[in-house]
Amino acid sequence: MGTAISAKQVSALRSRTGAGMMDCKRALQETGGDIDKAVDLLRRKGIAKAEKRVGRSAQEGVVASYVHFNGKVAVLVEVNCETDFVARTDDFQQLARDIAMHVASAKPIAVSTDEVPAEIVERERAIFEAQVAESGKPEQVRGKIVEGKLKKFYKENVLLEQAFVKDDKKTVGNLVKEISGKVGENVVVRRFTRYELGEE
């Protein structure tokens, strides 16, 4: 805590994170003046705060669109926040555009795991159970293996669980929480529709 933090360091951290002056100063003190570590610390704290906001009403927001350059794939996505002020910010608008582009590329089947239709979950579970039974694995570990396969299915097919196409080190869910932490409001991906030329 004894590290002297300059106004220049605080200013640099603020411009990178958008966090308040005192939060930046505290983060720099906690990390011994290391700006990269301070950025990570503020991001973690922002995500933690975002988790607490989840229950708050998010009725404002935007509907963003993305049309692939070849004109064969298009997406509409609704992303909500608590106030019209936040809905108009660059960070929020960019999030909505990024999610629309991600949906075009990654083809998710639902926003969250609890929105995946029950019949799809049961069909996948039955396939995984049959695969595990054929593998000859011991009875007591089969359930865990099936659950693991189901988790992988969600990571590949559920929007908030998918690795973000522009940065696969984070999920779309992480991205939403980061923006929520940055703007100070509950941010929710409400729904999306993906159109592909010729599909049923």
MARFIMI-39680 format. One line per field, with one value per atom (N, C-alpha, C): residue in three letters; x, y, z; atom name. Coordinates in steps of 0.001 Angstrom, whole numbers, plus 524288, in hexadecimal, padded with zeros to 5 digits. Layout:
BEGIN
rest	(ALA/...)
x	(X/...)
y	(Y/...)
z	(Z/...)
atom	(CA/...)
REM end
This chain:
BEGIN
rest	(MET/MET/MET/GLY/GLY/GLY/THR/THR/THR/ALA/ALA/ALA/ILE/ILE/ILE/SER/SER/SER/ALA/ALA/ALA/LYS/LYS/LYS/GLN/GLN/GLN/VAL/VAL/VAL/SER/SER/SER/ALA/ALA/ALA/LEU/LEU/LEU/ARG/ARG/ARG/SER/SER/SER/ARG/ARG/ARG/THR/THR/THR/GLY/GLY/GLY/ALA/ALA/ALA/GLY/GLY/GLY/MET/MET/MET/MET/MET/MET/ASP/ASP/ASP/CYS/CYS/CYS/LYS/LYS/LYS/ARG/ARG/ARG/ALA/ALA/ALA/LEU/LEU/LEU/GLN/GLN/GLN/GLU/GLU/GLU/THR/THR/THR/GLY/GLY/GLY/GLY/GLY/GLY/ASP/ASP/ASP/ILE/ILE/ILE/ASP/ASP/ASP/LYS/LYS/LYS/ALA/ALA/ALA/VAL/VAL/VAL/ASP/ASP/ASP/LEU/LEU/LEU/LEU/LEU/LEU/ARG/ARG/ARG/ARG/ARG/ARG/LYS/LYS/LYS/GLY/GLY/GLY/ILE/ILE/ILE/ALA/ALA/ALA/LYS/LYS/LYS/ALA/ALA/ALA/GLU/GLU/GLU/LYS/LYS/LYS/ARG/ARG/ARG/VAL/VAL/VAL/GLY/GLY/GLY/ARG/ARG/ARG/SER/SER/SER/ALA/ALA/ALA/GLN/GLN/GLN/GLU/GLU/GLU/GLY/GLY/GLY/VAL/VAL/VAL/VAL/VAL/VAL/ALA/ALA/ALA/SER/SER/SER/TYR/TYR/TYR/VAL/VAL/VAL/HIS/HIS/HIS/PHE/PHE/PHE/ASN/ASN/ASN/GLY/GLY/GLY/LYS/LYS/LYS/VAL/VAL/VAL/ALA/ALA/ALA/VAL/VAL/VAL/LEU/LEU/LEU/VAL/VAL/VAL/GLU/GLU/GLU/VAL/VAL/VAL/ASN/ASN/ASN/CYS/CYS/CYS/GLU/GLU/GLU/THR/THR/THR/ASP/ASP/ASP/PHE/PHE/PHE/VAL/VAL/VAL/ALA/ALA/ALA/ARG/ARG/ARG/THR/THR/THR/ASP/ASP/ASP/ASP/ASP/ASP/PHE/PHE/PHE/GLN/GLN/GLN/GLN/GLN/GLN/LEU/LEU/LEU/ALA/ALA/ALA/ARG/ARG/ARG/ASP/ASP/ASP/ILE/ILE/ILE/ALA/ALA/ALA/MET/MET/MET/HIS/HIS/HIS/VAL/VAL/VAL/ALA/ALA/ALA/SER/SER/SER/ALA/ALA/ALA/LYS/LYS/LYS/PRO/PRO/PRO/ILE/ILE/ILE/ALA/ALA/ALA/VAL/VAL/VAL/SER/SER/SER/THR/THR/THR/ASP/ASP/ASP/GLU/GLU/GLU/VAL/VAL/VAL/PRO/PRO/PRO/ALA/ALA/ALA/GLU/GLU/GLU/ILE/ILE/ILE/VAL/VAL/VAL/GLU/GLU/GLU/ARG/ARG/ARG/GLU/GLU/GLU/ARG/ARG/ARG/ALA/ALA/ALA/ILE/ILE/ILE/PHE/PHE/PHE/GLU/GLU/GLU/ALA/ALA/ALA/GLN/GLN/GLN/VAL/VAL/VAL/ALA/ALA/ALA/GLU/GLU/GLU/SER/SER/SER/GLY/GLY/GLY/LYS/LYS/LYS/PRO/PRO/PRO/GLU/GLU/GLU/GLN/GLN/GLN/VAL/VAL/VAL/ARG/ARG/ARG/GLY/GLY/GLY/LYS/LYS/LYS/ILE/ILE/ILE/VAL/VAL/VAL/GLU/GLU/GLU/GLY/GLY/GLY/LYS/LYS/LYS/LEU/LEU/LEU/LYS/LYS/LYS/LYS/LYS/LYS/PHE/PHE/PHE/TYR/TYR/TYR/LYS/LYS/LYS/GLU/GLU/GLU/ASN/ASN/ASN/VAL/VAL/VAL/LEU/LEU/LEU/LEU/LEU/LEU/GLU/GLU/GLU/GLN/GLN/GLN/ALA/ALA/ALA/PHE/PHE/PHE/VAL/VAL/VAL/LYS/LYS/LYS/ASP/ASP/ASP/ASP/ASP/ASP/LYS/LYS/LYS/LYS/LYS/LYS/THR/THR/THR/VAL/VAL/VAL/GLY/GLY/GLY/ASN/ASN/ASN/LEU/LEU/LEU/VAL/VAL/VAL/LYS/LYS/LYS/GLU/GLU/GLU/ILE/ILE/ILE/SER/SER/SER/GLY/GLY/GLY/LYS/LYS/LYS/VAL/VAL/VAL/GLY/GLY/GLY/GLU/GLU/GLU/ASN/ASN/ASN/VAL/VAL/VAL/VAL/VAL/VAL/VAL/VAL/VAL/ARG/ARG/ARG/ARG/ARG/ARG/PHE/PHE/PHE/THR/THR/THR/ARG/ARG/ARG/TYR/TYR/TYR/GLU/GLU/GLU/LEU/LEU/LEU/GLY/GLY/GLY/GLU/GLU/GLU/GLU/GLU/GLU)
x	(80337/80000/80359/80868/80BC1/80D75/80BD6/80D7B/80B1A/80E60/80C70/80A21/80546/8028A/8020B/803DF/803A7/7FE62/7FD1B/7F840/7F848/7FCEE/7FD75/7FBE0/7FD89/7FC19/7F62F/7F3ED/7EE3C/7EB5C/7ED2E/7EAC1/7EB1D/7EFA9/7F06B/7ECB3/7EC18/7E8A3/7E2F0/7E189/7DC24/7DAD5/7DE87/7DD71/7DCEC/7DF7F/7DF1C/7DA46/7D84D/7D407/7CEE9/7CF33/7CA71/7C8C2/7CBFD/7CA9E/7CB86/7C946/7C9C9/7CF5D/7D09F/7D5E8/7D7B1/7D464/7D5E3/7D67B/7D30C/7D379/7D8A7/7DA1D/7DF11/7E3B4/7E37A/7E7C8/7E866/7E3EE/7E419/7E643/7E481/7E64A/7EC2D/7EE27/7F3D0/7F6D6/7F4A8/7F73E/7F765/7F30B/7F2BC/7F670/7F7A6/7FAF6/80079/801D9/80720/80861/8045B/80532/80561/8043D/80443/7FF14/7FF34/7FA60/7F773/7FA3B/7F79C/7F4C8/7F775/7F4F9/7F051/7F0D3/7EC92/7E7D1/7E8C1/7E476/7E194/7E493/7E22B/7DF0E/7E13F/7DE9C/7D970/7D97F/7D4AE/7D0AF/7D27B/7CEDA/7CC3D/7CF5D/7CD23/7C920/7CA64/7C6C2/7C1D5/7C28E/7BE12/7BA73/7BCB6/7B98F/7B6BB/7B96C/7B6F8/7B247/7B2F9/7AE9C/7AA2D/7AB98/7A7A4/7A448/7A6B3/7A3CD/79F6C/7A07F/79CA8/7981A/798E5/794DA/790E0/791DA/78EC9/788E5/78719/7817E/77EE7/781F9/77FB7/77D2B/778F3/775DD/778D8/778DA/77B84/7778D/7751C/770F0/7728D/776E6/778CF/77C9A/77EF0/782D3/78267/78469/7845A/7834B/78179/78152/7858E/78976/78DD0/78D4B/78F7D/78F3E/794AC/79532/79A0C/7988D/79A90/799D0/79F33/7A018/7A533/7A62C/7AB2A/7AC87/7AA60/7A99B/7A799/7A1A4/79F19/7996B/79662/798F9/7964B/79513/79727/79611/794DE/790AE/78F4C/78D88/78E77/78D13/78A94/78698/7846D/78523/78709/787B8/785C5/782F2/78120/78473/78705/78A2D/787DA/786CE/7843B/787D1/7868D/78936/78508/786A9/782D2/7811D/7848C/78331/7846D/78183/78268/787CF/789A5/78ECF/7930B/792F7/796D7/79608/7911E/78FF8/79280/79353/7959B/79B90/79DFD/7A3AE/7A658/7AB12/7AE11/7AF1B/7B068/7B197/7ACEA/7A84A/7A391/7A231/7A272/7A13D/7A50A/7AA0B/7ADFF/7ACF3/7AB65/7AA10/7A5B9/7A191/79D20/79ED4/7A21A/7A405/7A775/7AAE0/7AE57/7AB41/7A729/7A403/7A12C/79F20/79C79/7A040/7A509/7A8F6/7AA63/7AADC/7AC24/7A7E9/7A2FC/79E9E/79ECB/7A010/7A078/7A497/7A8F3/7AD59/7ACB0/7AB03/7AB22/7A614/7A1DA/79CD9/79AD5/79A67/79849/7928D/790B7/78B3A/787D3/78A4B/78760/78AFB/788A3/78BBD/78E81/78B95/78DD1/78C5B/78EF6/78E0D/78864/785F3/7808E/77C98/77E60/77AE0/77B54/77EFB/77F6B/77A8A/777A7/772E7/77405/7707C/77130/771FB/76F31/76FA8/77526/777AF/77D0F/780CA/78018/7836C/782D0/77DE9/77CF9/77F3A/77EB6/780E2/786CF/78960/78F16/790BE/78DE4/78F27/78ECA/78AAC/789F1/78E7B/79032/7949E/7998F/79A8C/79F3E/79F1B/79A7D/79A03/79B2B/7993F/79A43/7A01F/7A293/7A839/7AB67/7AA08/7ACE3/7AC0B/7A73B/7A616/7A966/7A9EA/7AD0B/7B2DC/7B48F/7BA29/7BC35/7B897/7BA37/7BC4B/7BB49/7BD14/7BA09/7BC7C/7B9CA/7B4B9/7B0D0/7AB9E/7ABD3/7AF1F/7AF31/7B13E/7B425/7B625/7B2F6/7AF68/7AC70/7A94B/7A6C1/7A399/7A6D8/7AB8D/7AF0C/7B0D0/7B1E7/7B3AD/7AF53/7AA7B/7A5FC/7A54C/7A5AC/7A523/7A973/7AE2F/7B28E/7B190/7AF64/7AE2B/7A9D0/7A60F/7A1BE/7A3C8/7A77E/7A9E3/7ACB5/7AF76/7B243/7AE58/7A9E7/7A5CA/7A3E3/7A30B/7A15C/7A57F/7AA82/7AEBE/7AEF3/7AD71/7ADA5/7A8B5/7A438/79F41/79C0C/79D9E/79AA0/79DA4/79B0F/79D96/7A10F/79EE9/7A1E1/7A660/7A638/7AA59/7AE9A/7AD61/7B115/7B5CF/7BA55/7BEF9/7BDDA/7BEE8/7BDD3/7C13D/7BEDF/7C1BE/7C64B/7C602/7CA44/7CE80/7CD6B/7D13C/7CFAB/7D1E0/7D022/7D1FC/7D4B4/7D63D/7D1B5/7CD98/7C90A/7C415/7C020/7BB14/7B7D9/7B3A2/7B011/7ADD1/7ACC9/7AADD/7AEAD/7B3C4/7B7CB/7B7BB/7B73F/7B735/7B2B0/7AE12/7A974/7AA62/7ACAB/7ADC0/7B1C0/7B5A9/7B99D/7B71A/7B3B5/7B11C/7AD7A/7AACB/7A763/7AA93/7AF36/7B2AC/7B477/7B56B/7B76C/7B336/7AE65/7AA3D/7A72D/7A7D9/7A547/79F8A/79DE1/79861/79802/7936E/7925A/791D9/794B4/79480/792CE/78EF0/78C9B/78C0A/78DA6/78C6C/78701/7832D/77DBF/77C80/77DE5/77C89/77F74/77F7E/781D9/77EF9/77F7A/77D7A/781BA/782CF/786D8/78445/78532/78319/78783/786D6/78AB4/787D6/789A9/78726/78657/7817E/78069/77F35/77FDC/77ECF/778F5/77749/771B0/7701B)
y	(7FB44/80000/804EE/8045C/808E1/80B38/808D9/80AC1/81023/813CA/81900/818B3/81A48/81A0C/81F87/8204B/82580/82674/82B6A/82CEE/82AED/82AA9/828C9/82305/81FD5/81A4A/819A4/81CB7/81C78/81DE7/82204/823D6/81FA9/81D29/8190A/8147E/81305/80EAB/81019/814F1/816B9/81686/81829/81843/812B9/80EF7/80987/806B6/80842/80541/8083F/80D71/81083/81080/80E48/80E0E/8135A/8140F/818F0/819D2/81EC0/82030/81D3F/81D13/81A7A/81496/81242/80CA2/80B86/80EE8/80E3F/80EBA/8129B/8136C/80EAD/80CBB/80826/80363/80297/7FE16/7FE64/8030C/803C3/802CA/80489/80394/7FDBB/7FB04/7F55E/7F240/7F44E/7F161/7F3A7/7F718/7F94A/7FC9F/7FF30/802B9/80008/7FAE2/7F7F9/7F8DE/7FBD8/7FD5D/7F8A6/7F4E2/7F046/7ED2A/7EC6B/7E98D/7EC9C/7F1C6/7F51C/7F4C4/7F478/7F3CD/7EEB8/7EA6C/7E556/7E58B/7E81E/7E88F/7EB7D/7EFD9/7F2E1/7EFD9/7ECE4/7E9B7/7E59E/7E30A/7DF11/7E183/7E611/7E8B7/7EA6E/7EC38/7EDDB/7E94E/7E4BB/7E00A/7DE69/7DEBE/7DD55/7E0E5/7E60D/7E9B3/7E87C/7E708/7E5D2/7E131/7DD5A/7D8C0/7DA71/7DE71/7E035/7E31B/7E506/7E820/7E4D0/7DFBC/7DC61/7DCDC/7DD85/7DDBF/7E2DE/7E6D9/7EBFB/7EC27/7EF1B/7EF5E/7F1FD/7EF5A/7F172/7F1C2/7F656/7F707/7FA7D/7FD48/80085/7FD4C/7FFAA/7FCDC/7FDF6/7FA44/7FAE8/7F5B0/7F616/7F197/7F2AA/7EF3C/7EFED/7EBE9/7ED41/7E99E/7E8BB/7E451/7E320/7E02B/7E1E3/7DF17/7DDB8/7D8A7/7D6F7/7D93F/7DA2D/7DCDE/7DA21/7D4F2/7D22B/7D266/7D4EB/7D587/7D08E/7CC73/7C76C/7C632/7C94E/7C892/7CDE4/7CE18/7D2F0/7D1AF/7D551/7D485/7D972/7D8AE/7DCDD/7DB19/7DE97/7DD3C/7E1B3/7E055/7E44D/7E3DB/7E830/7E868/7ECB7/7EB72/7EF25/7F10C/7F5BD/7F813/7FAF5/7FDC0/8003A/805AB/80896/80DFD/80F15/812C3/8146F/816F5/81973/81BF3/817ED/81373/80F53/80CF0/80C57/80A0F/80D1E/81236/81580/815C1/8136C/813BB/81061/811E8/80EFE/80964/808AA/80365/7FFC5/801AF/7FE73/7FD4E/8014B/800A3/7FCBC/7FD1F/7F98C/7F3F9/7F357/7EE25/7EBB4/7EEAB/7ECA3/7EB12/7EE5E/7ED12/7E831/7E7DF/7E357/7DE4C/7DE96/7D9E0/7D849/7DC19/7DADA/7D82A/7DA35/7D7D3/7D252/7D1BE/7CCA7/7C8A4/7CA2B/7C699/7C4D0/7C872/7C70E/7C2D9/7C360/7BFD1/7BAAA/7BAFB/7B662/7B333/7B532/7B263/7B01C/7B32B/7B0FF/7AF79/7ABDA/7AA31/7ACCC/7AF39/7B1D4/7B5D2/7B98C/7BD81/7BB0F/7B817/7B5BE/7AFFB/7AD22/7A77A/7A638/7A975/7A838/7A96E/7ABC7/7ACC3/7A8A2/7A4E8/7A0B0/79D45/79C4F/79917/793C3/7921A/78D38/7888C/78880/783F8/78388/78801/787EF/785DB/787B3/785EA/78002/77E1C/77881/77546/77750/77482/7740D/77874/77866/774D3/77514/771C6/76BFB/76A9A/7651E/76357/766CE/76588/764BC/7684C/767EE/762FF/761C1/75D09/75829/7580C/7538E/7532E/7579B/757AC/755A3/75771/755E3/75018/74E34/748A3/74538/746E2/743EC/74429/74847/748EC/7450E/7428E/73EBC/74130/74638/748D1/746A3/746A6/744AF/747BA/744E8/7471B/74C16/74C1D/75083/7559F/75570/75A50/75C14/758D0/75A1C/75F26/75FDF/76499/7698B/7696A/76DF3/76EFD/76AE1/76B87/76DF2/76C10/76E34/773FD/77557/77ADC/77E33/77C12/77ED3/77FD1/77BD4/77C56/78062/78070/78430/789C3/78A5E/78F7B/7915C/78DC2/78F13/790A4/78DD3/78F14/794B3/79635/79B89/79F82/79E57/7A1F8/7A2D7/79EEB/79F62/7A1D1/7A171/7A2E0/7A716/7A8AD/7AC99/7B1C1/7B5E5/7BAF9/7BCB3/7BCF6/7BF0E/7BB81/7B681/7B2BE/7B275/7B451/7B3D6/7B767/7B59C/7B8F2/7BD52/7C226/7C6B1/7C67E/7C74C/7C6A2/7CA75/7CF0E/7D2DA/7D22E/7CF04/7CE09/7C900/7C492/7BF87/7BE64/7C227/7C170/7C2CB/7C527/7C660/7C45A/7C354/7C1C5/7C6AB/7C602/7CA6B/7CC2F/7C86E/7C9C3/7CD39/7CBF9/7CF3E/7D4BE/7D503/7DA0A/7DD70/7DB16/7DDE7/7DFE0/7DC88/7DE1D/7E28C/7E253/7E682/7EBBE/7EBBE/7F0A6/7F26B/7EEB9/7F005/7F2AC/7F081/7F2CD/7F839/7F8F3/7FDFB/80236/800CA/804C1/80557/80192/801FC/80097/7FD81/7FBDC/7F616/7F3D4/7EE79/7EE71/7EB00/7EA84/7E4E9/7E47B/7DF65/7DEA8/7DA14/7D8BD/7D642/7D8E7/7D723/7D2C6/7D3A9/7CFCA/7D10A/7CD35/7CE10/7CAC9/7CC7F/7C97E/7C963/7C4BB/7C427/7C20B/7C4AA/7C309/7C141/7BCD4/7BB1A/7B9A1/7BBB3/7BAE5/7B50C/7B3AA/7AE4F/7AA89/7AC38/7A875/7A82F/7A3B7/7A2E5/7A615)
z	(80000/80000/80000/800EF/8016E/7FC3C/7F7DB/7F2BF/7F19F/7EFF9/7EE88/7E909/7E88A/7E382/7E155/7DC8C/7DA2E/7D78F/7D6E8/7D43E/7CE9D/7CC4D/7C6F0/7C685/7CA6C/7CA79/7CB06/7CEA4/7CF82/7CA80/7C7F1/7C316/7BECD/7BE72/7BA74/7BB6C/7C06B/7C1C2/7C0BD/7C1F7/7C100/7BB36/7B7F4/7B255/7B025/7B29C/7B0CA/7B2C2/7B75E/7B9C2/7BA55/7BA62/7BB43/7C0FB/7C477/7CA0C/7CC9B/7D146/7D42E/7D61C/7D75B/7D8E8/7DDCE/7E1D6/7E6BA/7E5F2/7E2C2/7E194/7DEDD/7DB31/7D860/7DC16/7DF87/7E335/7E6C6/7E8D7/7EC4C/7E96D/7E481/7E172/7E07F/7DF6D/7DE94/7E3A6/7E803/7ED08/7EE38/7ED28/7EE32/7EABA/7E61C/7E26E/7E214/7E5C0/7E5DA/7E126/7DEE8/7DA7C/7D52B/7D4FE/7D008/7CD31/7C8E9/7C63E/7C40A/7C1A6/7BF6D/7C3A7/7C821/7CC6F/7CE94/7CEBA/7D0A4/7CD04/7C7E6/7C416/7C53E/7C601/7C72D/7CC3C/7D039/7D546/7D4B8/7D1E3/7D11D/7CDF0/7CA14/7C6FE/7CA69/7CDCD/7D150/7D4EE/7D712/7DA9D/7D7B6/7D2E5/7CFB4/7CE9C/7CD77/7CC75/7D173/7D5EB/7DAE4/7DBFB/7DAE8/7DBAB/7D7DE/7D30B/7CF10/7D0BD/7D35F/7D53A/7D8F0/7DC31/7E00A/7DD7A/7D8A8/7D612/7D32B/7D2CF/7CF56/7D022/7D4F3/7D5E9/7D464/7D348/7D235/7CCD5/7CC75/7C7A7/7C330/7BEB9/7BA14/7B5A6/7B512/7B130/7AC92/7AD24/7A8D6/7A591/7A18E/79E7B/798B1/795A1/78FED/78D48/78872/784F5/780EA/780CA/77D17/778C0/7743F/76FD0/76D93/76AFF/7683B/76347/75EE6/759F8/757E3/756FD/7550F/74FA7/74E63/7497E/744A1/744E6/7404E/73FDC/743B9/7438A/74499/74696/7475E/74D10/750A8/7563C/7589B/75BC0/75E77/763FF/76794/76D12/76F48/7728A/775CB/77B69/77EC8/7844D/787B2/78BE8/78FA4/7948E/795F7/79AB8/79E1D/7A30F/7A692/7AAE9/7ACD0/7B152/7B474/7B87A/7BBEF/7BA32/7B77C/7B60C/7B053/7AE2F/7A8CD/7A83B/7AC78/7AC6B/7AB1A/7ADD5/7ACD7/7A773/7A5DE/7A0B8/79C4D/79D1B/79900/79937/79D48/79DB0/79985/7981B/7942D/795E2/79AEE/79CE2/79C37/79D9D/79D46/79795/79449/78EB3/78C2A/78DA6/78B8B/78D54/79246/7944D/7910B/79008/78D02/78780/78504/77FB9/77FD5/783C8/78440/78501/78831/78926/7842D/7813D/77C4B/77888/77822/774B8/776A6/77BC6/77E14/77CB7/77D47/77C24/7766B/772EC/76D5A/76C89/76F4B/76E93/7718B/77687/779FC/77A12/777CD/77760/77C85/780B2/78591/784E4/7883E/787DC/78C07/78FFF/79430/796C5/799A0/79C5F/7A110/7A448/7A907/7A954/7ACD8/7AD36/7AE9A/7B1E7/7B369/7AF1B/7AAC6/7A659/7A211/7A2BE/79EDD/79F73/79B33/79B96/79E1B/7A1A3/7A497/7A100/79C87/79905/796AA/795C9/793C0/797F4/79CC9/7A11E/7A1CC/7A1C7/7A28D/79E0D/7993C/794B7/79524/7967C/7970A/79B86/79FE8/7A468/7A2ED/7A001/79E5E/79AE3/79751/793DA/7971F/79AD5/79E1A/7A17A/7A397/7A6DB/7A3AD/79ECA/79B5C/79A1E/7990C/797E3/79C88/7A13B/7A5F2/7A719/7A640/7A727/7A38C/79E9C/79AC9/79C00/79EB7/79FC3/7A3D5/7A6B2/7AAA6/7AFA4/7B06D/7B53B/7B9EF/7BE9E/7C347/7C44D/7C647/7C752/7CA9A/7CEB3/7D265/7D019/7CBAD/7C964/7C49F/7C2E1/7BE1A/7BE93/7C306/7C3DE/7C369/7C5C2/7C591/7BFFD/7BD0F/7B7A7/7B45D/7B52E/7B24A/7B38F/7B898/7BA2C/7B7B5/7B77A/7B4FF/7AF3A/7AC95/7A6FE/7A62C/7A9C1/7A963/7AA2C/7ADCA/7AEC2/7A9D4/7A744/7A271/79E28/79DF1/79A2F/79B09/79FFF/7A13C/79F91/7A09D/79F28/7994A/79658/790A6/78E56/79121/78EC5/79180/79632/79924/79921/7977A/796AA/79B39/79FFC/7A468/7A616/7A478/7A5D9/7A1A3/79CE8/79892/79939/79742/7970E/79323/794AA/79165/78C79/787ED/78301/78256/784D3/7844C/78875/78C7A/790A5/7936E/791BE/793D0/79962/79BCB/7A144/7A4F4/7A2D2/7A60A/7A36D/7A68F/7A460/7A348/7A05C/79F71/7A4AE/7A830/7AD6C/7B064/7B006/7B284/7B038/7AB0D/7A851/7AA4E/7AAD0/7ACB7/7B248/7B5A1/7BB0D/7BB45/7B7E0/7B7BD/7B672/7B27B/7B0FD/7B55B/7B7D6/7BC3F/7C092/7C1AF/7C5A1/7C419/7BF0B/7BD27/7BD36/7BB9C/7BB3F/7C056/7C3F5/7C90C/7C904/7C524/7C4E0/7C38C/7C4C9/7C32A/7BD31/7BA95/7B4E0/7B397/7B02F/7AF03/7A91D/7A72E/7A1C3/7A1F0/79FAF/7A018/79C36/7973C/7932B/78E31/78AB1/78590/78189/77CA6/77847/7741C/7721C/76E21/7692B/764CE/75FC0/75C48/759BF/755EF/750FD/74CA4/7479D/74691/74530/743A1/74802/74D05/75138/7524A/75450/7556C/75A24)
atom	(N/CA/C/N/CA/C/N/CA/C/N/CA/C/N/CA/C/N/CA/C/N/CA/C/N/CA/C/N/CA/C/N/CA/C/N/CA/C/N/CA/C/N/CA/C/N/CA/C/N/CA/C/N/CA/C/N/CA/C/N/CA/C/N/CA/C/N/CA/C/N/CA/C/N/CA/C/N/CA/C/N/CA/C/N/CA/C/N/CA/C/N/CA/C/N/CA/C/N/CA/C/N/CA/C/N/CA/C/N/CA/C/N/CA/C/N/CA/C/N/CA/C/N/CA/C/N/CA/C/N/CA/C/N/CA/C/N/CA/C/N/CA/C/N/CA/C/N/CA/C/N/CA/C/N/CA/C/N/CA/C/N/CA/C/N/CA/C/N/CA/C/N/CA/C/N/CA/C/N/CA/C/N/CA/C/N/CA/C/N/CA/C/N/CA/C/N/CA/C/N/CA/C/N/CA/C/N/CA/C/N/CA/C/N/CA/C/N/CA/C/N/CA/C/N/CA/C/N/CA/C/N/CA/C/N/CA/C/N/CA/C/N/CA/C/N/CA/C/N/CA/C/N/CA/C/N/CA/C/N/CA/C/N/CA/C/N/CA/C/N/CA/C/N/CA/C/N/CA/C/N/CA/C/N/CA/C/N/CA/C/N/CA/C/N/CA/C/N/CA/C/N/CA/C/N/CA/C/N/CA/C/N/CA/C/N/CA/C/N/CA/C/N/CA/C/N/CA/C/N/CA/C/N/CA/C/N/CA/C/N/CA/C/N/CA/C/N/CA/C/N/CA/C/N/CA/C/N/CA/C/N/CA/C/N/CA/C/N/CA/C/N/CA/C/N/CA/C/N/CA/C/N/CA/C/N/CA/C/N/CA/C/N/CA/C/N/CA/C/N/CA/C/N/CA/C/N/CA/C/N/CA/C/N/CA/C/N/CA/C/N/CA/C/N/CA/C/N/CA/C/N/CA/C/N/CA/C/N/CA/C/N/CA/C/N/CA/C/N/CA/C/N/CA/C/N/CA/C/N/CA/C/N/CA/C/N/CA/C/N/CA/C/N/CA/C/N/CA/C/N/CA/C/N/CA/C/N/CA/C/N/CA/C/N/CA/C/N/CA/C/N/CA/C/N/CA/C/N/CA/C/N/CA/C/N/CA/C/N/CA/C/N/CA/C/N/CA/C/N/CA/C/N/CA/C/N/CA/C/N/CA/C/N/CA/C/N/CA/C/N/CA/C/N/CA/C/N/CA/C/N/CA/C/N/CA/C/N/CA/C/N/CA/C/N/CA/C/N/CA/C/N/CA/C/N/CA/C/N/CA/C/N/CA/C/N/CA/C/N/CA/C/N/CA/C/N/CA/C/N/CA/C/N/CA/C/N/CA/C/N/CA/C/N/CA/C/N/CA/C/N/CA/C/N/CA/C/N/CA/C/N/CA/C/N/CA/C/N/CA/C/N/CA/C/N/CA/C/N/CA/C/N/CA/C/N/CA/C/N/CA/C/N/CA/C/N/CA/C/N/CA/C/N/CA/C/N/CA/C/N/CA/C/N/CA/C/N/CA/C)
REM end
